[in-house]
Amino acid sequence: MLKSMTGFGRHEKVTGDYKMVVELKSVNHRYCDMSVKMPKKFSFFETGIRNLLKEYISRGKVDVFITYEDYTENKECVKYNADIAKGYMDCLMQMSKDFSLDMDVRISGLSRYPDVITLEEQTIDEKEIWSVFEEVIKKAAENFVESRITEGEKLKIDIMNKLDTMLEYVAKIEERSPQIVEEYRQKIINKVNELLGDTKIDESVLATEIIVFADKICVDEETVRLRSHISNMKDTLNLAENIGRKLDFIAQEMNRESNTILSKANDIEVSNIAIDLKTEVEKIREQIQNIE
């Protein structure tokens, strides 16, 4: 299914021990550009997170936000560093001897010395935490992809409507082109009659002039190619995914044909239609920039 590069996905998991929230936001980008923001203590998971998300995302600038709250009471433990305490005591006893002072150190006092008693965070179970990360990220990514598909379907409908409008413009140009030649033929006849009276025009000369003019303004090749590009784009829009670059290339070709028609236009009506045609192509190109 066609996907937009604009999307949002969120999922959270709450238990008695923790709360984890994952949010994904994206806008259009030429390549796949991910930014992951999460607690520093889980930074070693970043590579795994990126690889996991690449299974769901191929293009777009994606911001990933991960928060984790630990509700367990025993996430930190008190540690008594006996060697450090002994070092302090040895120093104090030596000072007592050197300066003939009473040894008046109490437990409460010694415990306040730096690093004698420390608070240490318990070692996390990486496999267990990763299983939580993987579960929540996958569900957030699924919601994210779903939002991209929904937005992509809207883009598809809009582009299809614009392509139908382009076909109407092409049909008008094809209908108008023979009329321009006939009007030019009549214009020559009228001009000659005005200047020379009833003198008849040499039909071979007239035919040659009309052929040269018709060849100059002929846009049959351009309209045929335009119809082909429009049909190709419609078929491409019905493909599975990763079609953004192909659509952009087709739009460039459509723009080239529209420019040629406008440059050949020798009639105000065709010129106006060609301008409208170019306008629709530009609108389509803007929409295509949002397709994955």
Secondary structure, DSSP 8 states (H G I E B T S, - for coil): ---BS-EEEEEEEE-SSEEEEEEEEEE--SSEEEEEE--GGGGGGHHHHHHHHTTT-SSEEEEEEEEEEE--TTSEEEEE-HHHHHHHHHHHHHHHHHHT------HHHHTTSTTTEEEEE----HHHHHHHHHHHHHHHHHHHHHHHHHHHHHHHHHHHHHHHHHHHHHHHHHHHHHHHHHHHHHHHHHHHHHHHTT----HHHHHHHHHHHHHHH--HHHHHHHHHHHHHHHHHHTSSS--HHHHHHHHHHHHHHHHHHHHH--SHHHHHHHHHHHHHHHHHHHHHTTB-
